[in-house]
């Protein structure tokens, strides 16, 4: 049954066509609303998840696969191949109009580093709408931080790293293995790599700028 997009939607899962793993299925299925992006829509259907909408130019699927998507998905939004934005950005634009609390991106990290980096940059687009956004794959979770944030230990992710999204960011960390007070993190340095939470909740204060947080496991 098609869900009504006009209702209150707390969280959205956007599934793109990068590297995807079956371990992500449960997390995707928990979302209030699911968007399949290009080949990501086909992957969802092949794994028995029907997205609420499929978006993209669908140049990564065959005509037969696209026909399958059209048959199974209630709403398909097809864009031209020649355009100034990626399919993922179009999907994020669509998701932001729904005004959810969170947007999780799957299938963003893959063999194409240009698409991967573009996906990381698009976390800024989500944050500009005052929506919490993250990129999730089998080993990592990436999100964009500003201001004051509390974090808890995670059984899924042992390591936590922080990178300034732009040239610099002044940061205070407490509750970590490596604490800092008003330390300036600069682009082009590995200063923020591979920290760990030792006292939960840990606290992060970003005095200026924005931090890309990467939670990882081996």
Residue frames as a rotation matrix with the C-alpha (Angstrom) as fourth column:
UNK 1
0.575 0.818 0.000 0.00
0.818 -0.575 0.000 0.00
0.000 0.000 -1.000 0.00
UNK 2
-0.154 -0.614 0.774 1.31
0.553 -0.703 -0.448 3.43
0.819 0.359 0.448 -0.91
UNK 3
-0.128 0.035 -0.991 2.08
0.956 -0.263 -0.133 5.61
-0.265 -0.964 0.001 2.10
UNK 4
0.766 0.500 0.404 0.86
0.581 -0.808 -0.101 9.17
0.276 0.311 -0.909 2.24
UNK 5
-0.251 -0.956 0.153 3.81
0.813 -0.293 -0.503 11.53
0.525 -0.002 0.851 1.97
UNK 6
-0.031 0.318 0.947 1.70
-0.152 -0.938 0.310 14.29
0.988 -0.134 0.077 3.54
UNK 7
0.885 0.338 -0.321 1.67
0.234 0.275 0.933 12.54
0.404 -0.900 0.165 6.89
UNK 8
0.646 -0.675 0.357 4.33
-0.755 -0.495 0.430 13.23
-0.113 -0.547 -0.829 9.52
UNK 9
0.806 -0.476 -0.352 7.49
0.240 0.806 -0.541 11.38
0.541 0.351 0.764 8.51
UNK 10
0.885 -0.466 0.019 10.25
-0.174 -0.291 0.941 11.16
-0.433 -0.835 -0.339 11.11
UNK 11
-0.103 -0.992 0.077 12.98
-0.367 0.109 0.924 9.47
-0.925 0.067 -0.375 9.12
UNK 12
0.852 0.292 -0.434 13.82
-0.487 0.143 -0.861 8.79
-0.189 0.946 0.264 5.49
UNK 13
0.060 -0.818 0.572 16.19
0.156 0.574 0.804 6.20
-0.986 0.041 0.162 4.02
UNK 14
0.685 0.032 -0.728 17.69
-0.676 -0.343 -0.652 7.10
-0.270 0.939 -0.214 0.66
UNK 15
0.321 -0.516 0.794 19.26
0.158 0.856 0.492 4.13
-0.934 -0.033 0.356 -1.13
UNK 16
0.415 -0.297 -0.860 21.65
-0.840 -0.487 -0.238 4.92
-0.348 0.821 -0.452 -3.98
UNK 17
0.955 0.099 -0.281 23.48
-0.249 0.785 -0.568 2.57
0.164 0.612 0.774 -6.32
UNK 18
0.030 -0.994 0.104 26.90
-0.900 -0.072 -0.430 2.34
0.435 -0.081 -0.897 -4.65
UNK 19
-0.714 -0.381 -0.588 28.11
-0.130 0.896 -0.424 -0.53
0.689 -0.227 -0.689 -2.50
UNK 20
0.122 0.830 0.544 25.19
-0.932 -0.093 0.351 -2.13
0.342 -0.549 0.762 -0.68
UNK 21
-0.856 -0.418 -0.305 25.10
-0.258 0.856 -0.448 -5.08
0.448 -0.305 -0.840 1.67
UNK 22
-0.075 0.899 -0.432 22.29
0.221 0.438 0.872 -7.23
0.972 -0.030 -0.231 3.00
UNK 23
-0.458 -0.140 -0.878 23.26
0.879 0.071 -0.471 -6.26
0.128 -0.988 0.090 6.55
UNK 24
-0.996 0.073 -0.042 21.77
-0.069 -0.993 -0.092 -2.82
-0.048 -0.088 0.995 5.79
UNK 25
-0.569 0.822 -0.025 18.31
0.252 0.203 0.946 -4.21
0.783 0.532 -0.322 5.04
UNK 26
-0.037 0.596 -0.802 16.94
0.976 0.195 0.100 -4.10
0.216 -0.779 -0.589 8.58
UNK 27
-0.531 -0.230 -0.816 18.06
0.519 -0.849 -0.099 -0.51
-0.670 -0.476 0.570 9.13
UNK 28
-0.981 0.193 -0.031 16.57
-0.133 -0.544 0.828 0.57
0.143 0.816 0.559 5.80
UNK 29
-0.419 0.877 -0.237 13.25
0.469 0.432 0.770 -1.17
0.777 0.211 -0.593 6.49
UNK 30
-0.275 0.283 -0.919 12.87
0.939 -0.128 -0.320 0.69
-0.209 -0.951 -0.230 9.80
UNK 31
-0.977 -0.163 -0.134 12.62
0.132 -0.968 0.215 4.03
-0.165 0.192 0.967 7.99
UNK 32
-0.195 0.952 -0.234 9.25
0.075 -0.224 -0.972 5.78
-0.978 -0.207 -0.028 7.79
UNK 33
0.852 0.401 -0.338 9.80
-0.250 -0.257 -0.934 6.51
-0.461 0.879 -0.119 4.09
UNK 34
0.021 -0.850 0.527 12.17
0.345 0.501 0.794 4.94
-0.938 0.165 0.304 1.56
UNK 35
0.716 0.093 -0.692 13.56
-0.543 -0.549 -0.636 6.51
-0.439 0.831 -0.343 -1.61
UNK 36
0.367 -0.589 0.720 15.34
0.596 0.743 0.305 4.40
-0.715 0.317 0.623 -4.21
UNK 37
0.416 -0.327 -0.849 17.86
-0.548 -0.835 0.053 6.26
-0.726 0.443 -0.526 -6.35
UNK 38
0.083 -0.358 -0.930 18.51
-0.979 0.147 -0.144 4.87
0.188 0.922 -0.338 -9.84
UNK 39
-0.207 -0.200 -0.958 19.99
-0.276 0.951 -0.139 1.37
0.939 0.235 -0.252 -9.43
UNK 40
-0.948 -0.115 0.295 19.37
-0.307 0.099 -0.947 1.60
0.080 -0.988 -0.129 -5.70
UNK 41
-0.076 0.993 0.091 15.66
-0.958 -0.048 -0.282 1.25
-0.276 -0.109 0.955 -6.42
UNK 42
0.346 0.143 -0.927 16.30
-0.612 0.784 -0.107 -1.99
0.711 0.604 0.359 -8.31
UNK 43
-0.683 -0.658 -0.316 18.47
-0.140 0.543 -0.828 -3.33
0.717 -0.521 -0.463 -5.45
UNK 44
-0.686 0.496 0.533 15.68
-0.679 -0.171 -0.714 -2.63
-0.262 -0.851 0.454 -2.99
UNK 45
0.329 0.893 -0.308 13.11
-0.944 0.304 -0.127 -4.48
-0.019 0.332 0.943 -5.07
UNK 46
0.123 -0.360 -0.925 15.41
-0.378 0.845 -0.379 -7.46
0.917 0.397 -0.032 -5.59
UNK 47
-0.850 -0.436 -0.294 15.73
0.118 0.386 -0.915 -7.63
0.513 -0.813 -0.276 -1.81
UNK 48
-0.216 0.909 -0.357 11.99
0.807 0.372 0.459 -7.46
0.549 -0.189 -0.814 -1.18
UNK 49
-0.360 0.138 -0.923 11.84
0.592 -0.731 -0.340 -3.81
-0.721 -0.668 0.181 -0.13
UNK 50
0.089 0.473 0.876 9.43
0.954 -0.295 0.062 -1.65
0.288 0.830 -0.478 -2.11
UNK 51
-0.851 -0.430 -0.301 10.49
0.502 -0.835 -0.225 2.02
-0.155 -0.343 0.926 -2.00
UNK 52
0.065 0.889 -0.453 7.84
0.523 -0.417 -0.743 4.70
-0.850 -0.189 -0.492 -1.70
UNK 53
0.897 0.136 -0.421 9.39
-0.260 -0.608 -0.750 6.54
-0.357 0.783 -0.510 -4.63
UNK 54
0.224 -0.841 0.492 12.14
0.822 0.434 0.368 5.88
-0.524 0.322 0.789 -7.18
UNK 55
0.866 0.013 -0.500 14.13
-0.127 -0.961 -0.244 8.87
-0.484 0.275 -0.831 -8.43
UNK 56
-0.118 -0.992 0.042 16.87
0.026 0.039 0.999 9.28
-0.993 0.119 0.021 -11.04
UNK 57
0.000 0.054 -0.999 17.75
-0.954 -0.298 -0.016 9.19
-0.299 0.953 0.051 -14.70
UNK 58
0.589 0.280 0.758 18.03
-0.292 0.948 -0.124 5.37
-0.753 -0.149 0.641 -14.45
UNK 59
0.562 -0.490 -0.666 21.05
-0.763 0.005 -0.647 5.16
0.320 0.872 -0.371 -16.72
UNK 60
-0.521 -0.784 0.337 22.50
-0.853 0.471 -0.224 2.49
0.017 -0.404 -0.914 -14.40
UNK 61
-0.221 0.497 0.839 19.73
-0.156 0.831 -0.534 -0.03
-0.963 -0.249 -0.106 -15.06
UNK 62
-0.956 -0.062 0.288 18.73
0.250 0.347 0.904 -1.85
-0.156 0.936 -0.316 -18.23
UNK 63
-0.606 0.795 -0.038 15.42
-0.650 -0.467 0.599 -1.13
0.458 0.388 0.800 -19.98
UNK 64
-0.045 0.587 -0.808 14.07
0.168 0.802 0.573 -4.38
0.985 -0.110 -0.134 -18.57
UNK 65
-0.542 -0.228 -0.809 15.15
0.813 0.099 -0.573 -3.45
0.211 -0.969 0.132 -15.06
UNK 66
-0.976 0.218 -0.026 13.58
-0.209 -0.957 -0.199 0.00
-0.068 -0.189 0.980 -15.39
UNK 67
-0.301 0.908 -0.291 10.32
-0.465 0.127 0.876 -1.59
0.833 0.400 0.384 -16.55
UNK 68
-0.155 0.161 -0.975 10.46
0.667 0.745 0.017 -3.78
0.729 -0.647 -0.223 -13.43
UNK 69
-0.882 -0.207 -0.423 10.89
0.456 -0.601 -0.656 -0.66
-0.118 -0.772 0.624 -11.26
UNK 70
-0.785 0.619 0.018 7.94
-0.559 -0.722 0.408 1.05
0.266 0.310 0.913 -12.97
UNK 71
-0.138 0.752 -0.644 5.78
-0.060 0.643 0.764 -2.01
0.989 0.144 -0.044 -12.37
UNK 72
-0.086 0.010 -0.996 6.59
0.814 0.577 -0.064 -2.32
0.574 -0.817 -0.057 -8.67
UNK 73
-0.756 -0.297 -0.584 7.03
0.607 -0.653 -0.453 1.26
-0.246 -0.697 0.674 -7.41
UNK 74
0.211 0.974 -0.081 3.93
0.884 -0.225 -0.410 3.43
-0.418 0.015 -0.908 -7.05
UNK 75
0.940 0.073 -0.334 5.76
-0.025 -0.959 -0.282 6.66
-0.341 0.273 -0.899 -7.86
UNK 76
0.135 -0.905 0.403 8.69
0.911 0.273 0.309 6.91
-0.390 0.325 0.862 -10.28
UNK 77
0.828 0.031 -0.560 10.28
-0.079 -0.982 -0.170 10.30
-0.555 0.185 -0.811 -10.97
UNK 78
0.322 -0.711 0.625 12.53
0.889 0.454 0.059 10.07
-0.326 0.536 0.779 -14.02
UNK 79
0.563 -0.258 -0.785 14.95
-0.166 -0.966 0.198 12.88
-0.810 0.019 -0.587 -14.82
UNK 80
0.941 -0.272 -0.203 16.97
-0.198 0.045 -0.979 13.49
0.276 0.961 -0.012 -18.01
UNK 81
0.567 -0.801 -0.192 20.55
0.823 0.561 0.090 12.20
0.035 -0.209 0.977 -18.17
UNK 82
-0.382 -0.703 0.600 21.93
0.653 -0.665 -0.364 15.63
0.654 0.253 0.713 -19.02
UNK 83
0.773 0.621 0.131 21.57
0.299 -0.539 0.787 17.72
0.559 -0.570 -0.602 -15.85
UNK 84
0.077 -0.763 0.641 23.57
-0.393 -0.615 -0.684 19.77
0.916 -0.199 -0.347 -13.38
UNK 85
0.005 -0.012 1.000 22.84
-0.996 0.084 0.006 17.65
-0.084 -0.996 -0.011 -10.30
UNK 86
-0.909 -0.319 -0.269 23.39
-0.329 0.944 -0.009 14.02
0.257 0.080 -0.963 -9.40
UNK 87
-0.104 0.884 -0.455 20.49
0.032 0.460 0.887 11.65
0.994 0.078 -0.076 -8.88
UNK 88
-0.288 -0.065 -0.955 21.39
0.901 0.320 -0.294 11.56
0.324 -0.945 -0.034 -5.19
UNK 89
-0.971 -0.076 -0.226 21.07
0.154 -0.924 -0.351 15.34
-0.182 -0.376 0.909 -4.88
UNK 90
-0.550 0.834 -0.041 17.67
-0.471 -0.268 0.840 15.21
0.690 0.481 0.540 -6.57
UNK 91
0.018 0.537 -0.843 16.58
0.479 0.736 0.479 12.57
0.878 -0.412 -0.244 -4.07
UNK 92
-0.590 -0.295 -0.752 17.84
0.807 -0.244 -0.537 14.65
-0.025 -0.924 0.382 -1.15
UNK 93
-0.946 0.305 0.111 16.02
-0.276 -0.936 0.218 17.73
0.171 0.176 0.969 -2.47
UNK 94
-0.164 0.925 -0.342 12.85
-0.212 0.306 0.928 15.66
0.963 0.225 0.146 -2.63
UNK 95
-0.080 0.092 -0.993 13.39
0.791 0.612 -0.007 14.26
0.607 -0.785 -0.121 0.88
UNK 96
-0.882 -0.343 -0.324 13.99
0.471 -0.674 -0.568 17.69
-0.023 -0.654 0.756 2.41
UNK 97
-0.649 0.711 0.271 10.60
-0.431 -0.637 0.639 18.92
0.627 0.298 0.720 1.20
UNK 98
0.173 0.704 -0.689 9.02
0.280 0.635 0.720 16.30
0.944 -0.318 -0.087 3.46
UNK 99
0.027 -0.287 0.958 10.84
-0.713 -0.677 -0.182 17.85
0.700 -0.678 -0.223 6.45
UNK 100
0.656 0.130 -0.743 11.81
0.303 0.857 0.417 14.68
0.691 -0.499 0.523 8.31
UNK 101
0.895 -0.404 0.189 13.94
-0.342 -0.350 0.872 14.68
-0.286 -0.845 -0.451 11.45
UNK 102
-0.056 -0.953 0.298 16.60
-0.352 0.298 0.887 12.43
-0.934 -0.055 -0.352 9.93
UNK 103
0.827 0.155 -0.540 17.81
-0.561 0.271 -0.782 11.30
0.025 0.950 0.312 6.52
UNK 104
0.154 -0.779 0.607 20.08
-0.251 0.564 0.787 8.26
-0.956 -0.273 -0.109 6.21
UNK 105
0.496 -0.097 -0.863 21.95
-0.867 -0.104 -0.486 7.67
-0.042 0.990 -0.136 2.96
UNK 106
0.293 -0.365 0.884 22.88
-0.070 0.914 0.401 4.16
-0.954 -0.179 0.242 1.86
UNK 107
0.438 -0.156 0.885 24.81
0.819 0.476 -0.321 3.07
-0.372 0.865 0.337 -1.25
UNK 108
0.974 -0.138 -0.182 26.68
-0.180 -0.954 -0.242 6.37
-0.140 0.268 -0.953 -1.38
UNK 109
0.096 -0.991 0.098 30.16
-0.774 -0.012 0.633 4.94
-0.626 -0.137 -0.768 -0.81
UNK 110
0.873 0.214 0.439 31.33
0.091 0.812 -0.576 2.87
-0.480 0.543 0.689 -3.76
UNK 111
0.189 -0.846 0.498 34.00
0.887 0.365 0.283 2.42
-0.422 0.388 0.819 -6.42
UNK 112
0.178 -0.065 0.982 33.42
0.669 -0.724 -0.169 5.91
0.722 0.687 -0.085 -7.88
UNK 113
-0.426 -0.426 -0.798 35.32
0.893 -0.340 -0.295 8.26
-0.146 -0.838 0.526 -5.57
UNK 114
-0.937 0.108 0.332 33.83
0.011 -0.941 0.337 11.31
0.348 0.320 0.881 -7.31
UNK 115
-0.001 1.000 -0.022 30.31
-0.075 0.022 0.997 10.17
0.997 0.003 0.075 -6.48
UNK 116
0.154 -0.019 -0.988 31.39
0.896 0.424 0.132 9.20
0.416 -0.906 0.082 -2.96
UNK 117
-0.762 -0.526 -0.379 32.89
0.637 -0.714 -0.290 12.63
-0.118 -0.463 0.879 -2.29
UNK 118
-0.696 0.604 0.389 29.88
-0.207 -0.688 0.696 14.38
0.688 0.404 0.603 -3.82
UNK 119
0.231 0.805 -0.546 27.69
0.373 0.445 0.814 12.39
0.899 -0.392 -0.197 -1.42
UNK 120
-0.206 -0.395 -0.895 29.77
0.978 -0.067 -0.195 13.52
0.017 -0.916 0.400 1.56
UNK 121
-0.976 -0.179 0.126 29.44
0.190 -0.978 0.085 17.13
0.108 0.107 0.988 0.39
UNK 122
-0.357 0.921 0.154 25.67
-0.053 -0.184 0.981 16.71
0.932 0.343 0.114 0.18
UNK 123
-0.160 0.247 -0.956 25.52
0.951 0.297 -0.082 16.26
0.264 -0.922 -0.283 3.95
UNK 124
-0.911 -0.196 -0.363 25.77
0.291 -0.930 -0.227 20.06
-0.293 -0.312 0.904 3.97
UNK 125
-0.691 0.720 0.055 22.58
-0.289 -0.346 0.893 20.29
0.662 0.601 0.447 1.92
UNK 126
0.021 0.700 -0.714 20.73
0.580 0.573 0.579 18.16
0.814 -0.426 -0.395 4.47
UNK 127
-0.361 -0.239 -0.901 22.09
0.924 -0.225 -0.311 20.17
-0.128 -0.945 0.302 7.39
UNK 128
-0.991 -0.016 0.136 21.09
0.049 -0.969 0.242 23.44
0.128 0.247 0.961 5.71
UNK 129
-0.200 0.980 -0.008 17.48
-0.236 -0.040 0.971 22.29
0.951 0.196 0.239 6.15
UNK 130
-0.317 -0.020 0.948 18.05
-0.940 -0.128 -0.317 21.65
0.128 -0.992 0.022 9.88
UNK 131
0.844 0.502 -0.187 17.76
-0.496 0.865 0.084 17.91
0.204 0.022 0.979 9.28
UNK 132
0.146 -0.785 0.601 20.12
-0.652 0.381 0.655 15.35
-0.744 -0.488 -0.457 10.79
UNK 133
0.800 0.109 -0.590 21.85
-0.575 0.417 -0.704 13.46
0.169 0.902 0.397 7.97
UNK 134
0.089 -0.808 0.583 24.23
-0.582 0.432 0.689 10.51
-0.808 -0.401 -0.432 7.80
UNK 135
0.267 -0.145 -0.953 25.92
-0.851 0.428 -0.303 8.23
0.452 0.892 -0.009 5.28
UNK 136
0.307 -0.048 0.951 25.94
-0.679 0.689 0.254 4.56
-0.667 -0.723 0.179 6.22
UNK 137
0.208 -0.187 -0.960 27.85
-0.740 0.612 -0.279 1.62
0.639 0.769 -0.012 4.79
UNK 138
0.613 0.090 -0.785 29.03
0.183 0.950 0.252 -1.76
0.769 -0.298 0.566 6.15
UNK 139
0.009 -0.779 -0.627 31.90
0.918 0.256 -0.304 -0.27
0.398 -0.573 0.717 8.15
UNK 140
-0.891 -0.446 -0.084 31.25
0.451 -0.848 -0.280 3.44
0.054 -0.287 0.956 8.62
UNK 141
0.368 0.930 0.012 28.74
0.929 -0.368 0.029 6.10
0.031 0.001 -1.000 9.52
UNK 142
-0.741 -0.633 0.225 29.45
0.649 -0.761 -0.001 9.70
0.172 0.145 0.974 8.48
UNK 143
0.469 0.883 -0.035 27.64
0.872 -0.456 0.180 12.78
0.143 -0.114 -0.983 9.73
UNK 144
-0.290 -0.495 0.819 28.13
0.427 -0.833 -0.352 16.52
0.857 0.248 0.453 9.91
UNK 145
0.201 0.291 -0.935 28.37
0.979 -0.035 0.199 18.30
0.025 -0.956 -0.292 13.27
UNK 146
-0.364 -0.334 0.870 28.22
0.176 -0.941 -0.287 21.88
0.914 0.049 0.402 14.48
UNK 147
0.252 0.480 0.840 27.71
-0.665 -0.544 0.511 23.53
0.703 -0.688 0.182 17.86
UNK 148
-0.462 -0.338 0.820 27.38
-0.871 0.347 -0.348 21.25
-0.167 -0.875 -0.455 20.91
UNK 149
0.281 0.496 -0.822 26.88
-0.627 0.743 0.233 17.49
0.726 0.450 0.520 20.55
UNK 150
-0.026 -0.264 0.964 26.74
-0.866 0.488 0.110 14.62
-0.499 -0.832 -0.241 23.05
UNK 151
0.087 -0.061 -0.994 27.77
-0.737 0.668 -0.105 11.14
0.670 0.742 0.013 21.91
UNK 152
0.553 0.155 0.819 27.45
-0.716 0.591 0.371 7.70
-0.426 -0.791 0.438 23.44
UNK 153
-0.596 -0.751 0.285 29.57
-0.542 0.638 0.548 4.60
-0.593 0.172 -0.787 23.09
UNK 154
0.407 0.698 -0.589 28.50
-0.911 0.270 -0.311 2.41
-0.058 0.663 0.746 20.20
UNK 155
0.207 -0.280 0.937 28.78
-0.193 0.928 0.320 -1.36
-0.959 -0.247 0.138 20.06
UNK 156
0.846 0.187 0.500 28.72
0.424 0.335 -0.842 -1.10
-0.325 0.924 0.204 16.28
UNK 157
0.637 -0.603 0.480 31.49
0.184 -0.485 -0.855 1.47
0.748 0.633 -0.198 15.85
UNK 158
0.487 -0.550 -0.679 34.66
0.870 0.230 0.437 1.34
-0.084 -0.803 0.590 17.94
UNK 159
-0.550 -0.829 -0.103 36.53
0.789 -0.556 0.263 4.25
-0.275 0.064 0.959 16.38
UNK 160
0.688 0.724 -0.046 35.53
0.678 -0.664 -0.315 7.86
-0.258 0.185 -0.948 15.91
UNK 161
-0.480 -0.863 0.158 37.32
0.845 -0.407 0.348 10.51
-0.236 0.300 0.924 13.83
UNK 162
0.577 0.627 -0.523 36.76
0.486 -0.779 -0.397 14.20
-0.656 -0.025 -0.754 13.25
UNK 163
-0.463 -0.684 0.564 37.72
0.874 -0.245 0.420 16.29
-0.149 0.687 0.711 10.23
UNK 164
-0.343 0.347 -0.873 37.12
-0.042 -0.934 -0.355 19.99
-0.938 -0.085 0.335 9.53
UNK 165
0.411 0.578 0.705 34.80
0.676 0.325 -0.661 20.24
-0.611 0.748 -0.258 6.59
UNK 166
0.946 -0.136 0.294 36.45
0.113 -0.712 -0.693 23.45
0.304 0.688 -0.659 5.43
UNK 167
0.241 -0.953 0.181 39.86
-0.212 -0.234 -0.949 24.99
0.947 0.190 -0.258 6.19
UNK 168
-0.828 -0.561 -0.014 39.71
-0.050 0.099 -0.994 24.89
0.559 -0.822 -0.110 9.99
UNK 169
0.403 0.914 0.040 37.53
-0.073 -0.011 0.997 24.27
0.912 -0.405 0.062 13.01
UNK 170
-0.585 -0.556 0.590 38.15
-0.610 -0.178 -0.772 24.92
0.535 -0.812 -0.235 16.70
UNK 171
0.279 0.663 -0.695 37.13
-0.180 0.747 0.640 21.91
0.943 -0.053 0.328 18.79
UNK 172
-0.412 -0.307 0.858 36.81
-0.910 0.085 -0.407 20.76
0.052 -0.948 -0.315 22.41
UNK 173
0.128 0.390 -0.912 36.47
-0.276 0.897 0.345 17.03
0.953 0.207 0.223 23.11
UNK 174
-0.456 -0.228 0.860 35.73
-0.890 0.105 -0.444 15.52
0.011 -0.968 -0.251 26.56
UNK 175
0.402 0.576 0.712 35.06
-0.613 0.747 -0.258 11.89
-0.681 -0.333 0.653 27.41
UNK 176
0.891 -0.154 -0.428 37.40
-0.320 0.456 -0.830 10.63
0.323 0.876 0.357 24.70
UNK 177
0.649 -0.749 -0.134 40.67
0.753 0.606 0.258 8.73
-0.112 -0.268 0.957 24.81
UNK 178
-0.579 -0.795 0.181 42.27
0.814 -0.577 0.069 11.84
0.050 0.188 0.981 23.37
UNK 179
0.524 0.757 -0.390 40.65
0.791 -0.603 -0.108 14.96
-0.317 -0.252 -0.914 24.77
UNK 180
-0.566 -0.653 0.503 41.39
0.760 -0.650 0.012 18.45
0.319 0.389 0.864 23.45
UNK 181
0.198 0.587 -0.785 40.43
0.738 -0.616 -0.274 21.94
-0.645 -0.525 -0.555 24.56
UNK 182
0.761 0.227 -0.608 39.81
-0.147 -0.852 -0.502 24.54
-0.632 0.472 -0.615 21.88
UNK 183
-0.313 -0.870 0.380 42.21
0.213 0.326 0.921 22.73
-0.926 0.369 0.084 19.59
UNK 184
0.213 0.329 -0.920 42.25
-0.781 -0.509 -0.363 23.97
-0.588 0.795 0.148 16.01
UNK 185
0.043 -0.100 0.994 41.71
0.442 0.894 0.071 21.14
-0.896 0.436 0.082 13.53
UNK 186
-0.043 -0.143 -0.989 42.97
-0.682 -0.719 0.133 22.11
-0.730 0.680 -0.067 10.08
UNK 187
0.942 0.336 -0.006 42.42
-0.201 0.551 -0.810 20.65
-0.269 0.764 0.586 6.66
UNK 188
0.515 -0.789 -0.335 45.47
-0.404 0.121 -0.907 18.71
0.756 0.603 -0.256 5.48
UNK 189
-0.530 -0.638 0.558 46.18
-0.808 0.180 -0.562 17.17
0.258 -0.749 -0.610 8.90
UNK 190
-0.180 0.428 -0.886 45.38
0.021 0.902 0.431 13.75
0.983 0.060 -0.171 10.35
UNK 191
-0.790 -0.241 0.563 44.97
-0.478 -0.331 -0.814 15.14
0.383 -0.912 0.146 13.88
UNK 192
-0.191 0.845 0.500 41.40
-0.968 -0.079 -0.238 13.93
-0.161 -0.529 0.833 14.40
UNK 193
0.054 0.218 -0.974 41.80
-0.635 0.760 0.135 10.34
0.770 0.612 0.179 13.21
UNK 194
0.000 -0.037 -0.999 40.99
0.199 0.979 -0.036 7.22
0.980 -0.199 0.008 15.26
UNK 195
-0.645 -0.055 0.762 39.78
-0.689 -0.388 -0.612 8.50
0.329 -0.920 0.213 18.62
UNK 196
-0.468 0.532 -0.706 37.57
0.434 0.834 0.340 6.51
0.770 -0.147 -0.621 21.02
UNK 197
0.216 0.611 0.762 34.84
-0.595 -0.536 0.599 7.32
0.774 -0.583 0.248 23.53
UNK 198
-0.632 -0.489 -0.601 35.91
0.196 0.650 -0.734 6.23
0.750 -0.581 -0.315 27.03
UNK 199
-0.831 0.415 -0.371 33.30
0.337 -0.156 -0.929 8.04
-0.443 -0.896 -0.010 29.16
UNK 200
-0.639 0.672 0.374 29.73
0.447 -0.072 0.892 8.10
0.626 0.737 -0.254 27.94
UNK 201
0.810 0.264 0.524 28.22
0.578 -0.199 -0.792 10.52
-0.104 0.944 -0.314 27.17
UNK 202
-0.374 -0.927 -0.038 31.18
0.847 -0.358 0.392 12.20
-0.377 0.114 0.919 25.54
UNK 203
0.602 0.578 -0.550 30.93
0.371 -0.813 -0.448 15.85
-0.707 0.066 -0.704 24.58
UNK 204
-0.338 -0.629 0.700 31.93
0.939 -0.178 0.294 17.65
-0.060 0.757 0.651 21.41
UNK 205
0.500 0.422 -0.756 31.96
0.323 -0.901 -0.290 21.42
-0.804 -0.099 -0.586 21.16
UNK 206
-0.112 -0.467 0.877 32.59
0.990 -0.131 0.057 22.90
0.088 0.875 0.477 17.73
UNK 207
-0.129 0.007 -0.992 33.42
0.539 -0.839 -0.076 26.51
-0.832 -0.544 0.104 18.55
UNK 208
0.113 0.216 -0.970 33.51
-0.681 -0.694 -0.234 27.47
-0.723 0.687 0.068 14.89
UNK 209
-0.585 -0.312 -0.749 33.11
-0.803 0.352 0.481 25.74
0.114 0.883 -0.456 11.56
UNK 210
0.642 0.765 0.043 31.73
-0.766 0.643 0.006 22.26
-0.023 -0.036 0.999 10.96
UNK 211
-0.459 -0.778 0.429 33.15
-0.757 0.595 0.269 18.81
-0.465 -0.202 -0.862 11.63
UNK 212
0.260 0.423 -0.868 32.74
-0.709 0.694 0.126 15.67
0.655 0.583 0.480 9.58
UNK 213
-0.079 -0.209 0.975 32.40
-0.877 0.480 0.032 12.83
-0.474 -0.852 -0.221 12.07
UNK 214
0.072 0.035 -0.997 33.28
-0.675 0.738 -0.023 9.31
0.735 0.674 0.077 10.93
UNK 215
0.168 0.035 0.985 32.37
-0.834 0.537 0.124 6.39
-0.525 -0.843 0.119 13.19
UNK 216
0.133 -0.301 -0.944 34.08
-0.830 0.487 -0.272 3.19
0.542 0.820 -0.186 12.03
UNK 217
0.585 -0.118 0.802 34.73
-0.459 0.767 0.448 -0.45
-0.668 -0.631 0.394 12.71
UNK 218
-0.510 -0.844 -0.165 37.35
-0.683 0.282 0.674 -2.80
-0.522 0.456 -0.720 11.27
